[in-house]
Amino acid sequence: MANLLPTNEHPVERVLRVAVGLGVLSLVFLGPMTPWGYLGLVPLATGLLGSCPLYTLFGWSTCSVKAR
């Protein structure tokens, strides 16, 4: 499972992703009530999991701690 979802996000980035995800997701329930707000699930999920699929694909990492 570690190869599938490696931790590749810095903790600060994770917090920002969760905050942005919740903010965009709130557009479904507040404001313009647009279904585009469901796109907020992407940064929310990646922030909660600590792994970004695009980072894994390109071999990037913003996490300062290397995995064992």
Stockholm file with secondary structure:
# STOCKHOLM 1.0

chainA/1-68         MANLLPTNEHPVERVLRVAVGLGVLSLVFLGPMTPWGYLGLVPLATGLLGSCPLYTLFGWSTCSVKAR
#=GR chainA/1-68 SS CTTTSCCCSCHHHHHHHHHHHHHHHGGGTSTTCCGGGGGGHHHHHHHHHTCCHHHHHHTCCCCSSCCC
#=GC SS_cons        CTTTSCCCSCHHHHHHHHHHHHHHHGGGTSTTCCGGGGGGHHHHHHHHHTCCHHHHHHTCCCCSSCCC
//
